[in-house]
Amino acid sequence: MNPLHVNAIGVYGVAQTSLSLYTPNCFYRDVVKEELELIRVLFVCYANICRSTMAEGLFHYMLEQNGLTDRIETDSAGTHSSGGKTAHPNTLAILTEHGIPYNGISRRLALEDFSKFDYILAMDNENMETIELIQPPDARAKVSLLLDYAPHLPYREVADPYVHGRYNETFETLQIGLQALLSTLRERHQL
């Protein structure tokens, strides 16, 4: 059916053009998608090679599985990152083991991140303190610990596998925290 058709004779005997009630669903979805603003989430750890990269990769994978990559954008940074490095080999190994691709490059947390992102989520208290020290007073981003979204856990920090070597444990903690974050974002932003 052609969405635009011509009525040969209108009410007053004049040819009229009218829009049919038929509108392709894809057109409507595209218009709605363009009007929806992205929710931006930034994960932050110390060097941006272990926890925050693992969180970014895993959360992006969760968004893909839930059809939300067009609504939520994710990135990662480090409070003390020298930048330009790939994720730690053990981080990449655990992500690969779970079928999660990741090719991000480390970077340092920047002042513009506070206006670009809606949520800046620290992996531990030390990084949270650093974030709060540089956070501008007019920051748009809501800054918190990732595990604040999982209050049922008995701890608030994501342990650093670079220190303890238990990458599987960190991955499991992130799964719990990120699932709680996703549930909160779905509810808060009606996704």
N, CA and C of each residue as an Amber inpcrd file, in Angstrom:
protein
   573
   0.8430000  -1.1800000   0.0000000   0.0000000   0.0000000   0.0000000
   0.8850000   1.2400000   0.0000000   0.6110000   2.1460000  -0.8690000
   1.3600000   3.3900000  -0.9550000   0.8820000   4.3370000   0.1390000
   1.7780000   4.8340000   1.0060000   1.3380000   5.6990000   2.0880000
   0.7890000   7.0420000   1.5970000   1.0900000   7.4190000   0.3610000
   0.5830000   8.6630000  -0.1870000  -0.3090000   8.3080000  -1.3690000
  -1.5680000   8.7110000  -1.2970000  -2.4320000   8.4550000  -2.4360000
  -3.2750000   9.6920000  -2.7110000  -3.8260000   9.7660000  -3.8960000
  -4.6060000  10.9350000  -4.2980000  -6.0640000  10.5450000  -4.3830000
  -6.9060000  11.3370000  -3.7120000  -8.3480000  11.1790000  -3.8840000
  -8.7100000  11.9460000  -5.1490000  -9.3230000  11.2760000  -6.0900000
  -9.6170000  11.9120000  -7.3760000 -10.5030000  13.1430000  -7.2080000
 -11.5250000  13.0370000  -6.4250000 -12.4160000  14.1800000  -6.2410000
 -12.6670000  14.3520000  -4.7550000 -12.3850000  15.5330000  -4.2510000
 -12.5840000  15.8250000  -2.8440000 -14.0040000  16.2820000  -2.5880000
 -14.2420000  16.8130000  -1.4080000 -15.5630000  17.2530000  -0.9900000
 -16.1340000  18.3130000  -1.9250000 -15.3080000  19.2230000  -2.4140000
 -15.7830000  20.3150000  -3.2550000 -15.4800000  20.0750000  -4.7300000
 -15.2490000  18.8240000  -5.1040000 -15.0090000  18.5010000  -6.4930000
 -13.5910000  18.8300000  -6.9510000 -12.6590000  19.1070000  -6.0090000
 -11.2780000  19.4420000  -6.3340000 -10.3880000  18.2630000  -5.9640000
  -9.4120000  17.9600000  -6.7790000  -8.4850000  16.8600000  -6.4730000
  -7.7300000  17.1910000  -5.1950000  -7.6460000  16.2270000  -4.3010000
  -6.9620000  16.4290000  -3.0230000  -5.9210000  15.3430000  -2.8090000
  -4.8610000  15.7030000  -2.1370000  -3.8420000  14.7390000  -1.7500000
  -3.9900000  14.5160000  -0.2610000  -3.9570000  13.2670000   0.1480000
  -4.0590000  12.9930000   1.5800000  -3.0740000  11.9060000   1.9650000
  -2.7060000  11.9190000   3.2330000  -1.8230000  10.8980000   3.7660000
  -2.6660000   9.7380000   4.2530000  -2.3220000   8.5750000   3.8650000
  -3.0180000   7.3860000   4.3320000  -2.7040000   7.1690000   5.8070000
  -3.5070000   6.3820000   6.4810000  -3.2430000   6.0340000   7.8680000
  -2.1060000   5.0320000   7.9890000  -1.7090000   4.4490000   6.8720000
  -0.6290000   3.4770000   6.8780000   0.7120000   4.1780000   7.0120000
   1.4680000   3.8180000   8.0410000   2.8250000   4.3260000   8.2280000
   3.7040000   3.1310000   8.5300000   4.7360000   2.9270000   7.7410000
   5.5980000   1.7700000   7.9990000   6.2040000   1.8490000   9.4040000
   6.1970000   0.7270000  10.1150000   6.7460000   0.6770000  11.4720000
   8.2000000   1.1020000  11.5220000   8.9920000   0.7500000  10.5030000
  10.4080000   1.0910000  10.5310000  10.5980000   2.6090000  10.5380000
   9.7320000   3.3390000   9.8140000   9.8290000   4.7980000   9.8050000
   9.5540000   5.3470000  11.2020000   8.5090000   4.8510000  11.8400000
   8.1530000   5.3240000  13.1820000   9.2690000   5.0300000  14.1810000
   9.8240000   3.8030000  14.1440000  10.8990000   3.4410000  15.0580000
  12.1250000   4.3260000  14.8560000  12.4670000   4.6200000  13.5920000
  13.6280000   5.4600000  13.3190000  13.4310000   6.8650000  13.8730000
  12.2420000   7.4190000  13.7040000  11.9640000   8.7550000  14.2160000
  12.0520000   8.7640000  15.7310000  11.4700000   7.7560000  16.3870000
  11.4960000   7.6830000  17.8430000  12.9250000   7.5150000  18.3390000
  13.7170000   6.6530000  17.7070000  15.1050000   6.4320000  18.1220000
  15.9180000   7.7110000  18.0590000  15.6980000   8.5080000  17.0090000
  16.4560000   9.7460000  16.8730000  16.1410000  10.7180000  17.9950000
  14.9030000  10.6700000  18.5110000  14.4890000  11.6040000  19.5420000
  14.9420000  11.1680000  20.9390000  15.2700000   9.9050000  21.1270000
  15.6800000   9.4110000  22.4290000  17.1440000   9.7370000  22.6810000
  17.4220000  10.2530000  23.8560000  18.7970000  10.6010000  24.1990000
  19.5060000   9.3860000  24.7910000  20.7540000   9.2160000  24.4100000
  21.5540000   8.1160000  24.9330000  21.8590000   8.3180000  26.4140000
  21.8720000   7.2200000  27.1390000  22.3300000   7.2150000  28.5170000
  23.7890000   6.7890000  28.4370000  24.6730000   7.5730000  29.0290000
  26.1110000   7.2980000  28.9180000  26.6840000   6.8990000  30.2760000
  27.3850000   5.7580000  30.2800000  27.9400000   5.1860000  31.5050000
  29.4490000   5.0180000  31.3400000  30.2090000   5.5230000  32.3280000
  31.6650000   5.4100000  32.3090000  32.1220000   4.6290000  33.5310000
  32.9130000   3.5740000  33.3030000  33.4790000   2.7650000  34.3830000
  34.9170000   3.2090000  34.6190000  35.2860000   3.3730000  35.8870000
  36.6090000   3.9070000  36.2100000  37.3250000   3.0380000  37.2430000
  38.5740000   2.6860000  36.9310000  39.4550000   2.0370000  37.8980000
  40.7770000   2.7950000  37.8870000  41.8350000   2.1890000  38.3410000
  43.1200000   2.8820000  38.4790000  43.8120000   3.1020000  37.1270000
  44.1140000   2.0160000  36.4060000  44.9150000   2.1250000  35.1830000
  44.1250000   1.9050000  33.9010000  42.8680000   1.5090000  34.0170000
  42.0110000   1.2560000  32.8550000  42.5390000   0.1020000  31.9940000
  43.0280000  -0.9570000  32.6830000  43.4590000  -2.1510000  31.9390000
  42.8350000  -3.4400000  32.4900000  42.2020000  -3.3800000  33.6730000
  41.6210000  -4.5930000  34.2580000  40.1230000  -4.4340000  34.5480000
  39.7950000  -3.8580000  35.6980000  38.3970000  -3.8130000  36.1450000
  37.4850000  -2.9770000  35.2620000  37.8940000  -1.7550000  34.9550000
  37.0010000  -0.8940000  34.1730000  36.8360000  -1.4010000  32.7430000
  37.9050000  -1.9600000  32.1710000  37.7790000  -2.5140000  30.8170000
  36.9090000  -3.7690000  30.8300000  37.0650000  -4.5840000  31.8670000
  36.2340000  -5.7760000  31.9990000  34.7750000  -5.3720000  32.1590000
  34.5220000  -4.3400000  32.9700000  33.1600000  -3.8490000  33.1830000
  32.5810000  -3.2960000  31.8820000  33.3740000  -2.5270000  31.1570000
  32.9090000  -1.9610000  29.8850000  32.5340000  -3.0670000  28.8980000
  33.4380000  -4.0330000  28.7150000  33.1740000  -5.1220000  27.7760000
  31.9670000  -5.9510000  28.1690000  31.8870000  -6.3170000  29.4440000
  30.7730000  -7.1310000  29.9260000  29.4550000  -6.3710000  29.8440000
  29.4600000  -5.0890000  30.2360000  28.2160000  -4.3140000  30.1980000
  27.7450000  -4.1170000  28.7560000  28.6720000  -3.8530000  27.8440000
  28.2850000  -3.7200000  26.4350000  27.6650000  -5.0300000  25.9280000
  28.2420000  -6.1350000  26.3200000  27.7050000  -7.4480000  25.9370000
  26.2870000  -7.6190000  26.4990000  26.0740000  -7.2240000  27.7510000
  24.7470000  -7.3210000  28.3650000  23.7450000  -6.4240000  27.6330000
  24.1930000  -5.2560000  27.2260000  23.3180000  -4.3470000  26.4790000
  22.9290000  -4.9610000  25.1350000  23.8950000  -5.5930000  24.4570000
  23.5980000  -6.2770000  23.1890000  22.5660000  -7.3740000  23.4020000
  22.7470000  -8.1800000  24.4450000  21.8390000  -9.2820000  24.7330000
  20.4290000  -8.8030000  25.0500000  20.3090000  -7.5720000  25.5510000
  19.0180000  -7.0100000  25.9240000  18.4880000  -5.9880000  24.9160000
  19.1610000  -5.8570000  23.7840000  18.7110000  -4.9400000  22.7460000
  18.7390000  -3.4780000  23.1600000  19.7260000  -3.0920000  23.9560000
  19.7690000  -1.7240000  24.4890000  20.9720000  -0.9020000  24.0280000
  21.7160000  -1.3790000  23.0440000  22.8980000  -0.6290000  22.6000000
  22.5220000   0.6890000  21.9310000  21.2760000   0.8150000  21.4920000
  20.8370000   2.0780000  20.9070000  20.3550000   3.0690000  21.9720000
  20.3060000   2.6340000  23.2300000  19.8370000   3.4950000  24.3190000
  20.9160000   3.8010000  25.3520000  21.8800000   2.8800000  25.5170000
  22.9200000   3.0540000  26.5310000  24.2890000   2.8910000  25.8770000
  25.1540000   3.8550000  26.1350000  26.5290000   3.8330000  25.6210000
  27.4740000   3.6430000  26.8050000  28.5330000   2.9010000  26.6100000
  29.4580000   2.6260000  27.7020000  30.9050000   2.8770000  27.2790000
  31.7210000   3.2470000  28.2660000  33.1370000   3.5140000  28.0310000
  33.8620000   3.2480000  29.3490000  35.1840000   3.3510000  29.3310000
  35.9490000   3.1690000  30.5610000  37.1530000   4.0990000  30.5450000
  37.6740000   4.3510000  31.7530000  38.8420000   5.2260000  31.9110000
  39.5400000   4.8630000  33.2110000  40.7210000   5.4210000  33.3930000
  41.4740000   5.1940000  34.6240000  41.8420000   6.5110000  35.2720000
  41.8660000   6.5300000  36.5880000  42.2510000   7.7520000  37.2910000
  43.7430000   8.0310000  37.1410000  44.5400000   6.9770000  36.9190000
  45.9830000   7.1320000  36.7890000  46.5190000   6.4860000  35.5100000
  45.6690000   6.3210000  34.5280000  46.0640000   5.6580000  33.2880000
  47.0690000   6.5100000  32.5040000  48.0670000   5.8430000  31.9500000
  48.9910000   6.5480000  31.0670000  48.4410000   6.5760000  29.6500000
  47.3990000   5.7870000  29.4050000  46.7200000   5.7860000  28.1140000
  47.4430000   4.9990000  27.0420000  46.6830000   4.5970000  26.0370000
  47.2520000   3.9420000  24.8720000  47.5380000   2.4650000  24.9990000
  47.1320000   1.8370000  26.1070000  47.4070000   0.4100000  26.2970000
  46.1430000  -0.4210000  26.0540000  46.3660000  -1.6660000  25.6230000
  45.2460000  -2.5970000  25.5170000  44.9420000  -3.1230000  26.9160000
  43.8150000  -3.7800000  27.0500000  43.4640000  -4.3810000  28.3310000
  44.5020000  -5.4400000  28.7090000  44.6210000  -5.6820000  30.0060000
  45.5480000  -6.6950000  30.5140000  45.2330000  -8.0430000  29.8500000
  46.2540000  -8.8470000  29.5080000  46.0120000 -10.1460000  28.8580000
  45.0400000 -11.0480000  29.6250000  45.0870000 -11.0290000  30.9580000
  44.1660000 -11.8680000  31.7260000  42.7300000 -11.3420000  31.6630000
  42.5740000 -10.0280000  31.5500000  41.2400000  -9.4450000  31.3570000
  40.6890000  -9.8850000  30.0090000  41.5170000  -9.7830000  28.9870000
  41.0870000 -10.2020000  27.6520000  40.7640000 -11.6940000  27.6270000
  41.5460000 -12.4920000  28.3430000  41.3150000 -13.9440000  28.3750000
  39.9680000 -14.2830000  29.0100000  39.6390000 -13.6240000  30.1270000
  38.3680000 -13.9360000  30.7950000  37.1830000 -13.4580000  29.9580000
  37.3290000 -12.3200000  29.2950000  36.2550000 -11.8460000  28.4190000
  36.0860000 -12.8050000  27.2410000  37.1810000 -13.2130000  26.6290000
  37.1360000 -14.1440000  25.5000000  36.5210000 -15.4740000  25.9150000
  36.8710000 -15.9450000  27.1060000  36.3170000 -17.1930000  27.6380000
  34.7940000 -17.1430000  27.7100000  34.2500000 -15.9520000  27.9240000
  32.7920000 -15.7790000  28.0190000  32.1850000 -15.2750000  26.7060000
  32.9710000 -15.3020000  25.6310000  32.4530000 -14.9130000  24.3210000
  32.2430000 -13.4210000  24.1580000  33.0150000 -12.6290000  24.8880000
  32.8510000 -11.1770000  24.8660000  34.0630000 -10.5380000  24.1830000
  33.8520000  -9.9340000  23.0180000  34.9700000  -9.2600000  22.3520000
  35.2820000  -7.9220000  23.0330000  36.5460000  -7.5380000  23.0310000
  36.9360000  -6.2400000  23.5800000  38.2050000  -5.7710000  22.8920000
  38.1880000  -4.5390000  22.4060000  39.3720000  -4.0000000  21.7410000
  39.6480000  -2.5530000  22.1400000  39.1600000  -2.1400000  23.3050000
  39.3700000  -0.7680000  23.7620000  40.8200000  -0.4760000  24.1130000
  41.1390000   0.7990000  24.1280000  42.4740000   1.2830000  24.4730000
  42.3440000   2.1650000  25.7190000  43.2550000   1.9760000  26.6590000
  43.1640000   2.7070000  27.9330000  43.2880000   4.2160000  27.7300000
  42.6580000   4.9320000  28.6550000  42.7400000   6.3900000  28.6530000
  42.5450000   6.8980000  30.0710000  42.9510000   8.1260000  30.3010000
  42.8120000   8.7460000  31.6160000  41.4580000   9.4580000  31.7170000
  40.8770000   9.4150000  32.8960000  39.6600000  10.1650000  33.1810000
  39.9170000  11.6390000  32.8840000  38.9950000  12.2850000  32.1720000
  39.1620000  13.6870000  31.7730000  38.0280000  14.5440000  32.3270000
  38.2740000  15.8170000  32.4790000  37.2550000  16.7390000  32.9950000
  35.9900000  16.7190000  32.1500000  36.1280000  16.6100000  30.8410000
  34.9350000  16.6020000  29.9780000  34.0520000  15.3720000  30.2030000
  34.6090000  14.3170000  30.8050000  33.7970000  13.1320000  31.1060000
  32.6540000  13.4740000  32.0650000  32.8620000  14.4580000  32.9130000
  31.8340000  14.8270000  33.8940000  30.6290000  15.5080000  33.2480000
  30.8080000  16.0490000  32.0550000  29.6730000  16.6350000  31.3400000
  29.1670000  15.7110000  30.2330000  29.9980000  14.8050000  29.7750000
  29.6060000  13.8910000  28.6950000  28.7860000  12.7060000  29.2060000
  29.1230000  12.1940000  30.4080000  28.4900000  10.9710000  30.9100000
  27.4070000  11.2730000  31.9400000  26.4190000  10.3900000  31.9860000
  25.3480000  10.4950000  32.9860000  25.7470000   9.8130000  34.2850000
  26.5350000   8.7510000  34.1570000  26.9690000   7.9610000  35.3150000
  28.4640000   7.7150000  35.2050000  29.1900000   8.0190000  36.2680000
  30.6060000   7.6610000  36.3710000  30.7130000   6.7380000  37.5740000
  31.1240000   5.5050000  37.3170000  31.0930000   4.4590000  38.3330000
  32.4930000   3.9640000  38.6630000  32.8970000   4.1980000  39.9000000
  34.2200000   3.7950000  40.3740000  34.1940000   2.3490000  40.8420000
  35.3450000   1.6980000  40.7070000  35.4600000   0.3090000  41.1290000
  35.7740000   0.1720000  42.6160000  36.3990000   1.1960000  43.2090000
  36.7470000   1.1090000  44.6250000  36.8020000   2.4990000  45.2590000
  36.9750000   2.5370000  46.5690000  36.9760000   3.8010000  47.3080000
  38.1330000   4.7160000  46.9250000  39.3060000   4.1470000  46.6880000
  40.4610000   4.9650000  46.3160000  40.1970000   5.7420000  45.0300000
  39.6690000   5.0530000  44.0300000  39.3570000   5.7210000  42.7670000
  38.1730000   6.6700000  42.9140000  37.2380000   6.3210000  43.7850000
  36.1080000   7.2140000  44.0480000  36.6050000   8.5420000  44.6360000
  37.5500000   8.4710000  45.5640000  38.1060000   9.6910000  46.1650000
  38.8170000  10.5500000  45.1160000  39.5550000   9.9080000  44.2190000
  40.2450000  10.6500000  43.1550000  39.2380000  11.3170000  42.2260000
  38.1970000  10.5930000  41.8790000  37.1440000  11.1500000  41.0140000
  36.5100000  12.3670000  41.6780000  36.1920000  12.2400000  42.9540000
  35.5520000  13.3450000  43.6770000  36.4690000  14.5610000  43.7960000
  37.7850000  14.3440000  43.8600000  38.7410000  15.4580000  43.9320000
  38.7520000  16.3050000  42.6620000  38.5670000  15.6620000  41.5190000
  38.6170000  16.4120000  40.2590000  37.2340000  16.7410000  39.7000000
  36.1870000  16.2350000  40.3220000  34.8210000  16.4640000  39.8450000
  34.4530000  17.9510000  39.9270000  34.0860000  18.5510000  38.7920000
  33.6710000  19.9580000  38.8170000  32.3450000  20.1100000  39.5760000
  32.1230000  21.2750000  40.1890000  30.8900000  21.4750000  40.9600000
  29.6310000  21.4000000  40.1030000  29.7390000  21.7010000  38.8210000
  28.5630000  21.6770000  37.9400000  28.4920000  20.3840000  37.1090000
  29.0920000  19.3210000  37.6060000  29.1380000  18.0510000  36.8670000
  27.7310000  17.5150000  36.6110000  27.5190000  17.0530000  35.4110000
  26.2530000  16.4270000  35.0280000  26.1790000  14.9860000  35.5540000
  27.3280000  14.3230000  35.5720000  27.3880000  12.8960000  35.8990000
  27.0590000  12.6170000  37.3550000  26.3460000  11.5200000  37.5630000
  26.1220000  10.9890000  38.9060000  27.3040000  10.0780000  39.1980000
  28.0680000  10.3890000  40.2270000  29.2730000   9.6400000  40.5650000
  28.9920000   8.7480000  41.7590000  29.3530000   7.4700000  41.6250000
  29.1670000   6.5250000  42.7330000  30.0490000   5.3040000  42.5020000
  30.0600000   4.4300000  43.4920000  30.6990000   3.1300000  43.3230000
  29.7590000   2.2460000  42.5090000  30.3070000   1.4210000  41.6380000
  29.4730000   0.4930000  40.8810000  28.6340000  -0.3720000  41.8170000
  29.2590000  -0.8710000  42.8700000  28.5460000  -1.8150000  43.7350000
  27.5270000  -1.1460000  44.6570000  27.4020000   0.1800000  44.5940000
  26.2820000   0.8380000  45.2730000  24.9610000   0.3880000  44.6640000
  25.0010000  -0.0910000  43.4280000  23.7990000  -0.5830000  42.7480000
  23.4510000  -2.0170000  43.1520000  24.3190000  -2.6410000  43.9290000
  24.0880000  -4.0110000  44.4000000  24.2120000  -4.0320000  45.9260000
  23.2850000  -3.3590000  46.6300000  23.4110000  -3.2320000  48.0820000
  23.3040000  -4.5680000  48.8280000  22.8310000  -5.6080000  48.1580000
  22.7260000  -6.9220000  48.7960000  24.0920000  -7.5910000  48.9790000
  25.1120000  -7.1050000  48.2750000  26.4520000  -7.6710000  48.4460000
  27.0600000  -7.1800000  49.7690000  27.8600000  -8.0010000  50.4240000
  28.4450000  -7.5980000  51.7130000  29.6630000  -6.6710000  51.5810000
  30.0310000  -6.3070000  50.3580000  31.1890000  -5.4370000  50.1310000
  30.8100000  -4.3870000  49.0940000  31.5410000  -3.2880000  49.0790000
  31.2310000  -2.1550000  48.1990000  32.2560000  -1.9720000  47.0780000
  33.3630000  -2.6830000  47.1410000  34.4260000  -2.4860000  46.1640000
  34.6220000  -3.7200000  45.2720000  34.9920000  -3.4590000  44.0240000
  35.3890000  -4.5300000  43.1100000  36.8910000  -4.7080000  43.3020000
  37.2730000  -5.8670000  43.8100000  38.6930000  -6.1330000  44.0950000
  39.5150000  -6.1110000  42.8070000  40.7330000  -5.6180000  42.9200000
  41.6150000  -5.4470000  41.7650000  42.3390000  -6.7580000  41.4420000
  42.0340000  -7.3800000  40.3010000  42.6990000  -8.6410000  39.9620000
  44.1710000  -8.4550000  39.6160000  44.5750000  -7.2410000  39.2870000
  45.9820000  -6.9760000  39.0220000  46.8010000  -7.2170000  40.2860000
  46.1610000  -7.0020000  41.4420000  46.8140000  -7.1980000  42.7390000
  46.6730000  -8.6420000  43.2140000  45.4300000  -9.1790000  43.1870000
  45.1930000 -10.5110000  43.7620000  45.2240000 -11.6510000  42.7370000
  45.1610000 -11.3360000  41.4560000  45.2820000 -12.3540000  40.4140000
  44.0490000 -13.1910000  40.1480000  42.9420000 -12.9300000  40.8330000
  41.7180000 -13.7420000  40.6710000  40.7510000 -13.0480000  39.6980000
  41.0490000 -13.1370000  38.4260000  40.2550000 -12.4760000  37.3950000
  38.8440000 -13.0350000  37.3110000  38.6840000 -14.3460000  37.5440000
  37.3460000 -14.9460000  37.5390000  36.4690000 -14.3550000  38.6450000
  37.0650000 -14.1550000  39.8180000  36.3310000 -13.5770000  40.9460000
  35.8740000 -12.1450000  40.6240000  36.7640000 -11.3800000  40.0230000
  36.4160000 -10.0130000  39.6290000  35.3090000 -10.0350000  38.5910000
  35.3930000 -10.9310000  37.6240000  34.3600000 -11.0510000  36.5970000
  33.0060000 -11.3620000  37.2330000  32.9840000 -12.3000000  38.1670000
  31.7270000 -12.6740000  38.8330000  31.1370000 -11.5080000  39.6270000
  31.9960000 -10.7620000  40.3160000  31.5290000  -9.5880000  41.0550000
  30.9450000  -8.5570000  40.0910000  31.6430000  -8.3400000  38.9880000
  31.1480000  -7.3890000  37.9900000  29.8140000  -7.8360000  37.4040000
  29.6510000  -9.1250000  37.1570000  28.3660000  -9.6220000  36.6380000
  27.2150000  -9.2130000  37.5520000  27.4060000  -9.4050000  38.8440000
  26.3660000  -9.0740000  39.8210000  26.1080000  -7.5660000  39.8360000
  27.1800000  -6.7880000  39.9330000  27.0370000  -5.3370000  39.9800000
  26.4240000  -4.7650000  38.7110000  26.8510000  -5.2640000  37.5650000
  26.3520000  -4.7460000  36.2940000  24.9070000  -5.1490000  36.0430000
  24.5180000  -6.3300000  36.4790000  23.1140000  -6.7330000  36.3450000
  22.2300000  -5.8270000  37.2040000  22.6980000  -5.5080000  38.4130000
  21.9510000  -4.5980000  39.2920000  21.8870000  -3.2030000  38.6780000
  22.9930000  -2.7400000  38.0960000  23.0140000  -1.4430000  37.4180000
  22.0160000  -1.4310000  36.2680000  22.0330000  -2.4620000  35.4410000
  21.1270000  -2.5330000  34.2990000  19.6720000  -2.5020000  34.7540000
  19.3490000  -3.2360000  35.8110000  17.9830000  -3.2230000  36.3450000
  17.5830000  -1.8230000  36.7960000  18.5040000  -1.1380000  37.4600000
  18.2350000   0.2300000  37.9180000  18.0140000   1.1680000  36.7420000
  18.8640000   1.0730000  35.7200000  18.7290000   1.9470000  34.5540000
  17.4280000   1.6780000  33.8060000  17.0490000   0.4040000  33.7030000
  15.7850000   0.0580000  33.0510000  14.6080000   0.7150000  33.7720000
  14.6340000   0.6250000  35.0900000  13.5460000   1.2060000  35.8750000
  13.5790000   2.7250000  35.8540000  14.7400000   3.2920000  36.0850000
  14.8820000   4.7510000  36.1680000  14.5820000   5.4570000  34.8520000
  14.9690000   4.8260000  33.7380000  14.8040000   5.4550000  32.4150000
  13.7160000   4.7800000  31.5750000  12.9410000   3.9230000  32.1970000
  11.8180000   3.2350000  31.5550000  12.2320000   2.5710000  30.2310000
  13.2530000   1.7340000  30.3250000  13.7730000   1.0280000  29.1440000
  13.1000000  -0.3240000  28.9960000
